[in-house]
Amino acid sequence: MYLQLMRDTTGHDLKLYSGDKNVFTSKSSKTVFYNEFNTSSFRQRWQFVRDNGTLIINPAERRDAGTYRVKIHNKSSGKFVEEHIVHLIIEGKSLHL
């Protein structure tokens, strides 16, 4: 799954939240994951491509569904620029063997 969180990250820092929890912060060329998102299982599936502001989740799982907030700040001043809400819905059949 590809989610474009912002179009142009030039001059901006980005923070992604799930509820009150910070999922990750992306500053300059570094993205740091936090909380339960800072585990090997998440980091193997979640990648933020700073060049185009895209979050890649591969493979996406039902547990990834939820409401996420994207907060964008000016890189040099730290001033808040804007916020977006993303509702991620993942549907599909469960496979029972």
C-alpha positions in Angstrom: 0.0 0.0 0.0 1.3 3.5 -0.9 0.0 6.5 1.0 1.3 9.9 -0.1 1.4 11.9 3.1 2.7 15.1 1.5 3.8 16.0 -2.0 7.0 18.0 -1.4 9.0 17.5 1.8 11.6 20.1 0.9 12.1 22.4 3.8 9.7 20.5 6.1 9.7 18.0 8.9 6.9 15.5 9.2 5.4 13.6 12.2 2.9 10.8 11.9 0.6 10.0 14.8 -1.8 7.1 15.6 -4.0 8.5 18.3 -1.7 10.1 20.9 1.3 7.9 19.9 4.0 9.2 17.6 4.5 6.6 14.8 7.5 8.3 13.3 9.3 11.6 12.8 11.0 12.4 9.5 13.7 15.2 9.6 16.2 15.8 6.8 17.1 12.4 5.5 16.3 10.5 8.7 13.1 8.8 9.7 12.8 7.5 13.3 10.0 5.1 14.4 8.6 5.1 18.0 6.5 3.0 20.4 5.2 -0.3 19.1 6.1 0.9 15.5 9.8 0.7 16.4 9.8 -3.1 16.2 11.4 -5.3 13.5 8.0 -6.5 12.3 6.9 -3.0 11.6 10.2 -1.7 10.2 10.3 -4.6 7.8 6.9 -3.6 6.4 6.8 0.2 6.9 9.0 2.6 4.9 8.7 6.3 4.5 10.2 7.6 1.2 11.1 11.2 2.1 11.8 12.2 -1.6 8.1 12.0 -2.5 6.4 12.0 1.0 5.1 8.4 0.5 4.5 5.8 3.2 4.8 2.3 1.9 3.3 -0.5 3.9 4.1 -3.9 2.4 2.4 -6.1 3.1 -0.5 -4.1 4.7 -2.2 -5.9 7.6 -5.5 -5.4 9.3 -3.7 -4.1 12.4 -2.4 -1.2 10.3 -6.0 0.1 9.9 -6.8 3.3 11.9 -6.8 7.0 11.9 -3.5 8.7 11.5 -2.5 12.4 11.8 0.2 14.0 9.7 1.7 17.1 11.2 4.0 19.2 9.0 6.5 21.8 10.4 8.8 24.2 8.8 12.3 22.7 9.0 14.2 25.9 9.8 11.8 27.6 12.1 10.0 24.6 13.6 6.7 26.5 13.0 3.6 24.4 12.5 2.5 24.5 8.8 -0.4 22.1 8.5 -2.1 18.9 9.6 -3.9 16.1 7.6 -6.0 13.2 8.9 -5.7 9.9 7.1 -8.3 7.1 7.7 -6.7 3.8 6.7 -9.3 1.0 6.1 -8.0 -2.4 5.3 -10.6 -5.0 4.2 -10.1 -8.5 3.0 -11.0 -12.1 3.6 -9.2 -14.0 6.4 -7.6 -17.2 5.2 -8.2 -20.1 7.5 -6.3 -23.3 6.7 
